[in-house]
């Protein structure tokens, strides 16, 4: 399964995502650097990229307050009343 995940290329599916998509990225992420974030942002029509400064790959654990505030704002903006 790990091999399939590592070798699978599903980038062609990204333009088919038709829902608001939040990308929360740490600018110090060595596992998925910023160029990956920008590629995803460009490929997903309704994507919003938020970059957390000084944060690595596990942004929800490294900067929980900033992560939660970003997610909360996005969800409130896109929630149906």
Buried (B, 14 or more C-beta within 10 A) or exposed (E): EEEEEEEEEEEEEBEEBEEBBBBBBBBBBEEEBBEEBBEBBEBBEEBBBBBBEEBBBEBBEBBEEBBEEBBEEBEEEEEEE
